[in-house]
Amino acid sequence: MGRIRKVIPGVDKALLLKDATRLLPDPTRRLFLRGAGSLGALTFLTGCDILDSDGAEKVLRKISQFNDGAQAMLFSPNKLAPTYPESMITRPFPFNAYYTLDEAPVVDGASYKLEVSGLVDNKKSWTLEELYALPQEKQITRHICVEGWSAIGSWTGTPLRDFLKRVGADTRAKYVWFRCAEGYSTTIDMPTALHPQTQMTFKFDDKILPRDYGFPMKIRMPTKLGFKNPKYVMEMSVTNKDLGGYWEDQGYNWFSGL
């Protein structure tokens, strides 16, 4: 005997559909909305039936996982994010975090050391002076926040792929994980780590990276949403295990590519 579909108390089916389809990549979302845009279609797509709040949560997580997979398949390691002229830089560039600026970590640059771990040949720690001595490049790219706003910034630093090569990282590994001074963490896929615009950033607007934006180092990825760009980076690890991250562990899309 088939299960009887129940209305979830307190859940608006139309809003649930709207939220779920928002998580789909654009081409899939258009196809879904042109077709059988219904709870039944979501059940067919995800294999989860929406009988209660747990079922609704499973559906949304399945959609999110589907979105991550689709974005990863569409990601091109050689396609560059747009760049902009100096005149388009957003000033002041906004501070944004899950804490206030007064609560942002204060890192002592003199004693700072970047820890390198995991699947690398050279696990030495790097002082800020040593990092600053690496060859650096400048990019003016757009930061896109998951909250819906964006801003253009000027970022200078070392391509992450060059640093990974320097420390003998196994680039056949799946992930690079970052740990930050404020307790934040995130994991990115190796193709994104090797993207030519993914950068270990030491300067903003041609000046030493201020505390607002992640001193002494942030990882700048113009191909990712802003929350995937970690600030105040203290450690990176090359790994084959998805170590999750602050927002990812709370249900945010893991890939979050553009």
N, C-alpha and C positions, 0 to 999 in steps of 0.2 A: 504494500500500500504506500503510495507516495506521501511525502511529507506535505503538510499544509503550510503555505507561506503565510507568515504572520507579519503584521505591521509592528515595526520596532517602536516601542514607546519613546516619544520625544524626538524621533528622527524623521525629518522631512525627506521623503523619497526623492523629490525633485532636486533638493539641495545635495543629497547624497550622490545622485547621478552627476550633477554639475561638478562637484568636487572630484569625483572619480575620473570623469572625462578630462578635467583640467590636467590630470597627471599624465595623460597620454601624449606621445609625440604628435606634432601637428598633423602629419598625413594620416596617422591612425585615428586621431580624434575626429577628423573630417569624415572619414569613412564610417566611423562608428555612429556619428550623429546623423549621417545620411541614411543609415540603415536602421536596424532595430535598436534604437537608443532606449533601452529599458533595463529594469532589474534582471529580467530573464537573460538579456544579452550579456550583462555583466557576469552573471552566473556561468554562462557558457564560456566566456572568455577566460575567467579566472579559475573555474572549477570549484568555486565556493558559493554556497547558497546563503542568502541574506535572511536568516531566520531570527537573529537577535543581534545585539550590539557587537558581540564577538565575531559574528559572521560578517558584519559590516566592516569591522576593522581588518579582517582577513582579506576581504575584497580590495580595500584601499591599499593594503600592503602588496597584494599580488599585482595590482595595476602599477604601483610604484616600481616593483621589481621588473615588470615588463618594460616600463619606460627606461629604466637603467640599461637593460639589455639592448633595447633599440638604439638608444643614444650611443652606446659603446660600439655597436656595429656600424653606425653612420659616421663615427668620429674619424677624421683624416689626420694622421700625424704630421702632415705637411701643409695643411690648409691653415693660413694665418688669419688671426683675428684682425679687424680693421685697425689702422693706426691713424693718428690725427696730428695736426700742426700745434705748435706751442700756444697759439692764440685760442685754442679750444679747451685748454686745461681748466678744470673746475676749481675756482679759488673763492672761498676756502673749500678744500676738499673735505667732505663730511667724515666725522668720526662715527663709527657704528659698531656695536658689540652687544652682547647680552648683559653687559655691565656698563656703568658710567665711566667717563674718562677719569674721574677721581679714583675709581677702583681699578684702573688699568695697571698692570704690573710695572714696576720700576726695576729695570735690569742694569746691573753695574757692568758697563762696557769693559772696564779694566780687568775684571776677573772672569768675564764671559768666556765660555768654551762651548762650541757646538759639538755635541756627542754624535758620533757616526757608528752605527751598529748594523747587525744583520749580515746579509750576503754581500759583503765587501771584503776586499783583500787588505785594505789599510783602515784600521779602526781607530786611528789616532784622533784625539780631540783637536779642534781648530780654534785658535784664538781669533778675536775680532781683527787684530792686526794682520794675521795671516789671510783671513777671508778678504779683507780690503785690498790685499796685494794681488788677488786673482784678476785676470782680464775681465773687464766689465763692458756691458752694452746698455744702451738707453732705449726705452720704448715708451711711446705715449699711446696708451690704450684705455679702453672703457671698462670700468668696474660696474658690473650689473648685480644688483642686490635681489635676493629672493623676495624682498618686500615690495619690489616694483619700481624702485628708483635706480638711477645710474649716475655715474660721474666719471669724467675723464681725468686721468692722472699721468704724471711723468715719473717713470720708475727706472732706476739704474741698478744694475747688478750683474751677477754671473749666471749664464745659462745653466740650469740645473743639470742638463745632460752632460755638459763639460765637466762639472764637478763630479758627477757619478762616474764618468770615465777616469778622472784623476784618482779617485779612491779605489778604483778597480771593482766597481759594483757589477754584480751579475745582472745584466739588463734583460736576461731571459726570465727573471723573477717577475711576479705578477704585480707587486705593489710597492709603493714607498709610503711609509707612515711617518707622521710628524707629531712631536710632543712640544707643547708650548708652555711658557712660564706661568700662565694664569690657570693651567690645568686643562686647557683646550687640547684637542687632538683631532686629527683627520687622516684618512687613508686615501691615496689616489692610485689610479691605474698606471702601470709603467709606460704605456704609450703617451699619456699626458705628461708624465715626468720627463720624457725624452722630446717633447714638443719644442721646437726652436724658440718659442716665446715664453716658455715656463722658466721662471727666473728666481734666483736667490737674491732678493732685493735688499740693497744697503742704503739707497738714497731715494728721496722723494723730491721732485722739483729741483734737482741738482744739489740738494743739501742732505746731510746725514739724516737718515730716516728718523723722524721724530717719534716720540713715545706714542702719540696719537695713532700712528699707522704701523706700529709694531717693532720699534727699536729693540734689539739691534738688527734683526733680520726677519723679513716675512717671505713667504713663497708667493710670487705673483703669477697667476694663471689666467690670462685673459680669455681662455677657452672654457673657463668654469664660472659658475655663479660665485658671488662674493664669499659666502660662508665656507667655501672649499679652500679659500686662500688664507692659510694660517699665519698669524702674527706672533711676535715674541718667540720665535722658534728656538728651542733648546736642544732638540735631538731629531735625527732622521734615521730611519731604519729601512733597509731593503729586505723584503720578505715575500714569501709565498702565501702568507696567511693574511686574510682581511681582518685587520685589528679594529675596524670600525672607526668611530669618532664621536665627538660631543653631540652634534646634531643628528648624525646618521643613526646613532643608537636610540634617538627619540623619534625615528620614523621618517626623517627627511630623505629625499632621493639620494642614493649613494653616488651615482655617476655625476649628475648635475652639470652636464656639459652643454655648451651652446652651439 
